Amino acid sequence: MSASHPSPDDGHQAEQYEIRLKGYLDARWSAWLDGLSLSHEADGTTLIAGPITDQAALHGVLRKVRDLGLPLLAVMAVDPRPATGPGVNVDKAHTPLNTETHR
């Protein structure tokens, strides 16, 4: 269950994900979260972002997030291609998987 990059030989490319948590998570947790980047947002949330190889790895990261005890606000698969140009709908750049949890 690792979010490491797949080898070029397997033909599978990791998807980019953004996971948003309520509250601030210290940057030292990045290594425990398989090297995903952590950033503090102005709205009081932490954004965890980076490549995740497959659904099993995503569920592994989400289990770790659960264990941290911070409320999960969103999980989104992010299209790494720039969403610009004529006829491009910017809303299509993010695909929400879970918009908000209820506690």
OpenMM code with the backbone's topology and positions (N, CA, C; nanometers):
from openmm import Vec3, app, unit

residues = "MET SER ALA SER HIS PRO SER PRO ASP ASP GLY HIS GLN ALA GLU GLN TYR GLU ILE ARG LEU LYS GLY TYR LEU ASP ALA ARG TRP SER ALA TRP LEU ASP GLY LEU SER LEU SER HIS GLU ALA ASP GLY THR THR LEU ILE ALA GLY PRO ILE THR ASP GLN ALA ALA LEU HIS GLY VAL LEU ARG LYS VAL ARG ASP LEU GLY LEU PRO LEU LEU ALA VAL MET ALA VAL ASP PRO ARG PRO ALA THR GLY PRO GLY VAL ASN VAL ASP LYS ALA HIS THR PRO LEU ASN THR GLU THR HIS ARG".split()
positions = [
    Vec3(0.0833, -0.1178, 0.0000),
    Vec3(0.0000, 0.0000, 0.0000),
    Vec3(0.0876, 0.1240, 0.0000),
    Vec3(0.1425, 0.1536, -0.1098),
    Vec3(0.2287, 0.2695, -0.1194),
    Vec3(0.1827, 0.3577, -0.2335),
    Vec3(0.2027, 0.4868, -0.2184),
    Vec3(0.1652, 0.5804, -0.3236),
    Vec3(0.2867, 0.6128, -0.4094),
    Vec3(0.3843, 0.5228, -0.4106),
    Vec3(0.5031, 0.5479, -0.4898),
    Vec3(0.4710, 0.5380, -0.6383),
    Vec3(0.5583, 0.5938, -0.7174),
    Vec3(0.5370, 0.5941, -0.8616),
    Vec3(0.5561, 0.4539, -0.9177),
    Vec3(0.4704, 0.4116, -1.0093),
    Vec3(0.4879, 0.2798, -1.0708),
    Vec3(0.6056, 0.2824, -1.1673),
    Vec3(0.6592, 0.1650, -1.1954),
    Vec3(0.7682, 0.1605, -1.2910),
    Vec3(0.7138, 0.1845, -1.4306),
    Vec3(0.7960, 0.2428, -1.5200),
    Vec3(0.7476, 0.2677, -1.6551),
    Vec3(0.7139, 0.1403, -1.7310),
    Vec3(0.7621, 0.0267, -1.6822),
    Vec3(0.7392, -0.0993, -1.7512),
    Vec3(0.5976, -0.1530, -1.7335),
    Vec3(0.5264, -0.1098, -1.6260),
    Vec3(0.3960, -0.1690, -1.6029),
    Vec3(0.2829, -0.1006, -1.6775),
    Vec3(0.3085, 0.0113, -1.7447),
    Vec3(0.2083, 0.0770, -1.8275),
    Vec3(0.0983, 0.1458, -1.7494),
    Vec3(0.1088, 0.1532, -1.6171),
    Vec3(0.0060, 0.2151, -1.5331),
    Vec3(0.0595, 0.3467, -1.4791),
    Vec3(-0.0210, 0.4514, -1.4885),
    Vec3(0.0195, 0.5813, -1.4389),
    Vec3(-0.0627, 0.6171, -1.3167),
    Vec3(0.0030, 0.6685, -1.2143),
    Vec3(-0.0668, 0.7095, -1.0930),
    Vec3(-0.1563, 0.8287, -1.1224),
    Vec3(-0.2718, 0.8315, -1.0565),
    Vec3(-0.3611, 0.9466, -1.0673),
    Vec3(-0.3250, 1.0478, -0.9601),
    Vec3(-0.3496, 1.1736, -0.9898),
    Vec3(-0.3282, 1.2801, -0.8927),
    Vec3(-0.4535, 1.2937, -0.8063),
    Vec3(-0.4348, 1.3056, -0.6772),
    Vec3(-0.5461, 1.3214, -0.5841),
    Vec3(-0.5230, 1.4406, -0.4931),
    Vec3(-0.6331, 1.4990, -0.4473),
    Vec3(-0.6319, 1.6001, -0.3431),
    Vec3(-0.7260, 1.5520, -0.2339),
    Vec3(-0.6751, 1.5538, -0.1123),
    Vec3(-0.7530, 1.5144, 0.0043),
    Vec3(-0.7535, 1.6342, 0.0979),
    Vec3(-0.8719, 1.6813, 0.1344),
    Vec3(-0.8836, 1.7995, 0.2197),
    Vec3(-0.9340, 1.7597, 0.3580),
    Vec3(-0.8614, 1.8085, 0.4616),
    Vec3(-0.8957, 1.7816, 0.6007),
    Vec3(-0.9270, 1.9114, 0.6731),
    Vec3(-1.0167, 1.9047, 0.7682),
    Vec3(-1.0459, 2.0207, 0.8516),
    Vec3(-0.9368, 2.0304, 0.9575),
    Vec3(-0.8733, 2.1465, 0.9672),
    Vec3(-0.7647, 2.1670, 1.0628),
    Vec3(-0.6294, 2.1578, 0.9942),
    Vec3(-0.5262, 2.1894, 1.0698),
    Vec3(-0.3903, 2.1882, 1.0153),
    Vec3(-0.3150, 2.0639, 1.0596),
    Vec3(-0.2508, 2.0023, 0.9634),
    Vec3(-0.1691, 1.8840, 0.9872),
    Vec3(-0.0237, 1.9229, 0.9633),
    Vec3(0.0615, 1.8956, 1.0579),
    Vec3(0.2024, 1.9326, 1.0483),
    Vec3(0.2696, 1.8627, 0.9302),
    Vec3(0.3628, 1.9327, 0.8661),
    Vec3(0.4321, 1.8811, 0.7471),
    Vec3(0.5097, 1.7525, 0.7752),
    Vec3(0.5434, 1.7264, 0.9002),
    Vec3(0.6200, 1.6042, 0.9318),
    Vec3(0.5430, 1.4760, 0.9000),
    Vec3(0.4108, 1.4869, 0.8816),
    Vec3(0.3294, 1.3703, 0.8493),
    Vec3(0.3403, 1.3299, 0.7021),
    Vec3(0.4047, 1.4101, 0.6202),
    Vec3(0.4157, 1.3815, 0.4770),
    Vec3(0.4785, 1.2439, 0.4506),
    Vec3(0.5860, 1.2131, 0.5192),
    Vec3(0.6534, 1.0841, 0.4979),
    Vec3(0.5611, 0.9684, 0.5353),
    Vec3(0.4860, 0.9815, 0.6433),
    Vec3(0.3940, 0.8765, 0.6861),
    Vec3(0.2804, 0.8592, 0.5859),
    Vec3(0.2482, 0.9680, 0.5152),
    Vec3(0.1426, 0.9634, 0.4130),
    Vec3(0.2029, 0.9378, 0.2751),
    Vec3(0.3005, 0.8529, 0.2699),
    Vec3(0.3622, 0.8068, 0.1452),
    Vec3(0.4211, 0.9187, 0.0614),
    Vec3(0.4714, 1.0250, 0.1277),
    Vec3(0.5393, 1.1329, 0.0564),
    Vec3(0.4466, 1.2319, -0.0116),
    Vec3(0.3178, 1.2241, 0.0132),
    Vec3(0.2248, 1.3214, -0.0449),
    Vec3(0.2534, 1.4587, 0.0153),
    Vec3(0.2284, 1.5644, -0.0615),
    Vec3(0.2557, 1.6988, -0.0125),
    Vec3(0.1424, 1.7474, 0.0766),
    Vec3(0.1772, 1.8282, 0.1757),
    Vec3(0.0799, 1.8858, 0.2683),
    Vec3(0.0898, 2.0370, 0.2597),
    Vec3(-0.0233, 2.1031, 0.2504),
    Vec3(-0.0223, 2.2493, 0.2527),
    Vec3(-0.1393, 2.2989, 0.3364),
    Vec3(-0.1117, 2.4088, 0.4090),
    Vec3(-0.2152, 2.4715, 0.4907),
    Vec3(-0.2859, 2.5757, 0.4067),
    Vec3(-0.4176, 2.5694, 0.4041),
    Vec3(-0.4983, 2.6629, 0.3270),
    Vec3(-0.5510, 2.7723, 0.4199),
    Vec3(-0.5836, 2.8884, 0.3618),
    Vec3(-0.6301, 3.0039, 0.4392),
    Vec3(-0.7625, 2.9767, 0.5110),
    Vec3(-0.8391, 2.8789, 0.4629),
    Vec3(-0.9693, 2.8496, 0.5230),
    Vec3(-0.9608, 2.7554, 0.6433),
    Vec3(-0.8384, 2.7277, 0.6907),
    Vec3(-0.8220, 2.6426, 0.8080),
    Vec3(-0.8178, 2.4943, 0.7776),
    Vec3(-0.7940, 2.4594, 0.6527),
    Vec3(-0.7877, 2.3192, 0.6134),
    Vec3(-0.6454, 2.2818, 0.5712),
    Vec3(-0.6208, 2.1525, 0.5671),
    Vec3(-0.4958, 2.0991, 0.5138),
    Vec3(-0.5275, 2.0285, 0.3831),
    Vec3(-0.4478, 2.0571, 0.2809),
    Vec3(-0.4623, 1.9899, 0.1521),
    Vec3(-0.3481, 1.8906, 0.1363),
    Vec3(-0.3826, 1.7645, 0.1211),
    Vec3(-0.2858, 1.6571, 0.0951),
    Vec3(-0.2964, 1.6275, -0.0532),
    Vec3(-0.1851, 1.6333, -0.1246),
    Vec3(-0.1918, 1.6165, -0.2698),
    Vec3(-0.0738, 1.5359, -0.3219),
    Vec3(-0.0997, 1.4672, -0.4342),
    Vec3(0.0066, 1.3953, -0.5009),
    Vec3(-0.0447, 1.2729, -0.5743),
    Vec3(0.0488, 1.1988, -0.6344),
    Vec3(0.0102, 1.0798, -0.7112),
    Vec3(-0.0168, 0.9607, -0.6203),
    Vec3(-0.1232, 0.8880, -0.6547),
    Vec3(-0.1570, 0.7642, -0.5845),
    Vec3(-0.1796, 0.6585, -0.6917),
    Vec3(-0.1106, 0.5460, -0.6788),
    Vec3(-0.1036, 0.4477, -0.7867),
    Vec3(-0.2343, 0.3796, -0.8225),
    Vec3(-0.3162, 0.3469, -0.7229),
    Vec3(-0.4383, 0.2725, -0.7520),
    Vec3(-0.5356, 0.2853, -0.6347),
    Vec3(-0.6514, 0.2217, -0.6459),
    Vec3(-0.7540, 0.2304, -0.5427),
    Vec3(-0.7072, 0.1711, -0.4100),
    Vec3(-0.6303, 0.0651, -0.4145),
    Vec3(-0.5800, 0.0052, -0.2904),
    Vec3(-0.4899, 0.1040, -0.2166),
    Vec3(-0.4030, 0.1728, -0.2895),
    Vec3(-0.3153, 0.2728, -0.2273),
    Vec3(-0.3967, 0.3906, -0.1742),
    Vec3(-0.5002, 0.4316, -0.2477),
    Vec3(-0.5869, 0.5401, -0.2021),
    Vec3(-0.6547, 0.5014, -0.0705),
    Vec3(-0.7065, 0.3799, -0.0627),
    Vec3(-0.7710, 0.3352, 0.0608),
    Vec3(-0.6710, 0.3280, 0.1758),
    Vec3(-0.5465, 0.2926, 0.1457),
    Vec3(-0.4421, 0.2918, 0.2488),
    Vec3(-0.4171, 0.4312, 0.3039),
    Vec3(-0.4087, 0.5290, 0.2153),
    Vec3(-0.3892, 0.6681, 0.2586),
    Vec3(-0.5104, 0.7145, 0.3392),
    Vec3(-0.6298, 0.6822, 0.2934),
    Vec3(-0.7509, 0.7234, 0.3646),
    Vec3(-0.7601, 0.6597, 0.5037),
    Vec3(-0.7109, 0.5369, 0.5190),
    Vec3(-0.7070, 0.4746, 0.6520),
    Vec3(-0.6137, 0.5534, 0.7439),
    Vec3(-0.4997, 0.5963, 0.6896),
    Vec3(-0.4053, 0.6754, 0.7693),
    Vec3(-0.4675, 0.8094, 0.8078),
    Vec3(-0.5384, 0.8712, 0.7138),
    Vec3(-0.6060, 0.9983, 0.7415),
    Vec3(-0.7081, 0.9775, 0.8536),
    Vec3(-0.7831, 0.8700, 0.8465),
    Vec3(-0.8811, 0.8390, 0.9518),
    Vec3(-0.8135, 0.8293, 1.0878),
    Vec3(-0.6975, 0.7645, 1.0906),
    Vec3(-0.6263, 0.7451, 1.2161),
    Vec3(-0.5733, 0.8751, 1.2750),
    Vec3(-0.5587, 0.9789, 1.1940),
    Vec3(-0.5125, 1.1081, 1.2434),
    Vec3(-0.6193, 1.1800, 1.3250),
    Vec3(-0.7446, 1.1487, 1.3017),
    Vec3(-0.8535, 1.2065, 1.3790),
    Vec3(-0.9028, 1.3415, 1.3298),
    Vec3(-0.8494, 1.3920, 1.2190),
    Vec3(-0.8997, 1.5174, 1.1634),
    Vec3(-1.0164, 1.4855, 1.0698),
    Vec3(-1.1212, 1.5665, 1.0718),
    Vec3(-1.2364, 1.5399, 0.9838),
    Vec3(-1.1988, 1.5468, 0.8358),
    Vec3(-1.2413, 1.4473, 0.7611),
    Vec3(-1.2215, 1.4409, 0.6169),
    Vec3(-1.3292, 1.5254, 0.5500),
    Vec3(-1.2873, 1.6228, 0.4688),
    Vec3(-1.3827, 1.7091, 0.4003),
    Vec3(-1.4040, 1.6691, 0.2549),
    Vec3(-1.2974, 1.6276, 0.1859),
    Vec3(-1.3116, 1.5958, 0.0436),
    Vec3(-1.1973, 1.5086, -0.0046),
    Vec3(-1.2284, 1.4271, -0.1041),
    Vec3(-1.1294, 1.3486, -0.1784),
    Vec3(-1.1609, 1.3718, -0.3247),
    Vec3(-1.0613, 1.4185, -0.3990),
    Vec3(-1.0855, 1.4491, -0.5406),
    Vec3(-0.9734, 1.3937, -0.6274),
    Vec3(-1.0126, 1.3288, -0.7363),
    Vec3(-0.9167, 1.2931, -0.8401),
    Vec3(-0.8976, 1.4190, -0.9233),
    Vec3(-0.7726, 1.4573, -0.9452),
    Vec3(-0.7426, 1.5824, -1.0137),
    Vec3(-0.6808, 1.5513, -1.1491),
    Vec3(-0.7339, 1.6140, -1.2523),
    Vec3(-0.6785, 1.6001, -1.3864),
    Vec3(-0.5501, 1.6826, -1.3919),
    Vec3(-0.4339, 1.6196, -1.4104),
    Vec3(-0.3083, 1.6935, -1.4101),
    Vec3(-0.2887, 1.7835, -1.5317),
    Vec3(-0.3695, 1.7654, -1.6354),
    Vec3(-0.3567, 1.8496, -1.7539),
    Vec3(-0.4165, 1.9857, -1.7255),
    Vec3(-0.3568, 2.0910, -1.7793),
    Vec3(-0.4138, 2.2239, -1.7567),
    Vec3(-0.5516, 2.2359, -1.8194),
    Vec3(-0.6449, 2.2933, -1.7442),
    Vec3(-0.7823, 2.3096, -1.7921),
    Vec3(-0.7999, 2.4500, -1.8488),
    Vec3(-0.7333, 2.4764, -1.9597),
    Vec3(-0.7431, 2.6072, -2.0226),
    Vec3(-0.7666, 2.5889, -2.1716),
    Vec3(-0.8080, 2.6954, -2.2346),
    Vec3(-0.8295, 2.6916, -2.3793),
    Vec3(-0.9761, 2.7028, -2.4122),
    Vec3(-1.0047, 2.7243, -2.5400),
    Vec3(-1.1439, 2.7411, -2.5803),
    Vec3(-1.2254, 2.6143, -2.5589),
    Vec3(-1.3441, 2.6326, -2.5064),
    Vec3(-1.4361, 2.5203, -2.4906),
    Vec3(-1.4068, 2.4285, -2.3745),
    Vec3(-1.3093, 2.4635, -2.2891),
    Vec3(-1.2757, 2.3777, -2.1763),
    Vec3(-1.3549, 2.4228, -2.0557),
    Vec3(-1.4247, 2.3302, -1.9949),
    Vec3(-1.5007, 2.3585, -1.8738),
    Vec3(-1.4078, 2.3367, -1.7553),
    Vec3(-1.3757, 2.4431, -1.6831),
    Vec3(-1.2817, 2.4343, -1.5718),
    Vec3(-1.3325, 2.3396, -1.4638),
    Vec3(-1.4643, 2.3277, -1.4474),
    Vec3(-1.5184, 2.2376, -1.3464),
    Vec3(-1.4849, 2.0919, -1.3743),
    Vec3(-1.4521, 2.0575, -1.4957),
    Vec3(-1.4189, 1.9194, -1.5313),
    Vec3(-1.2787, 1.8812, -1.4849),
    Vec3(-1.1970, 1.9775, -1.4393),
    Vec3(-1.0600, 1.9487, -1.3967),
    Vec3(-1.0575, 1.8695, -1.2667),
    Vec3(-1.1630, 1.8744, -1.1864),
    Vec3(-1.1704, 1.8020, -1.0610),
    Vec3(-1.2903, 1.7092, -1.0637),
    Vec3(-1.2680, 1.5867, -1.0207),
    Vec3(-1.3757, 1.4901, -1.0120),
    Vec3(-1.3965, 1.4553, -0.8649),
    Vec3(-1.5019, 1.5068, -0.8006),
    Vec3(-1.5205, 1.4785, -0.6593),
    Vec3(-1.5566, 1.3318, -0.6357),
    Vec3(-1.4930, 1.2739, -0.5371),
    Vec3(-1.5229, 1.1363, -0.4996),
    Vec3(-1.6048, 1.1326, -0.3712),
    Vec3(-1.5818, 1.2313, -0.2850),
    Vec3(-1.6522, 1.2394, -0.1576),
    Vec3(-1.6453, 1.3846, -0.1156),
    Vec3(-1.7559, 1.4548, -0.1163),
    Vec3(-1.7494, 1.5970, -0.0942),
    Vec3(-1.7486, 1.6382, 0.0517),
    Vec3(-1.8127, 1.5648, 0.1380),
    Vec3(-1.8091, 1.6021, 0.2782),
    Vec3(-1.8585, 1.4857, 0.3617),
    Vec3(-1.7902, 1.4657, 0.4743),
    Vec3(-1.8339, 1.3614, 0.5657),
    Vec3(-1.9175, 1.4263, 0.6744),
    Vec3(-2.0059, 1.3499, 0.7292),
    Vec3(-2.0921, 1.4001, 0.8365),
    Vec3(-2.0471, 1.3398, 0.9676),
    Vec3(-2.0266, 1.4236, 1.0660),
    Vec3(-1.9855, 1.3761, 1.1975),
    Vec3(-2.0810, 1.4227, 1.3013),
] * unit.nanometer
topology = app.Topology()
chain = topology.addChain("A")
for resn in residues:
    res = topology.addResidue(resn, chain)
    for name in ("N", "CA", "C"):
        topology.addAtom(name, app.Element.getBySymbol(name[0]), res)
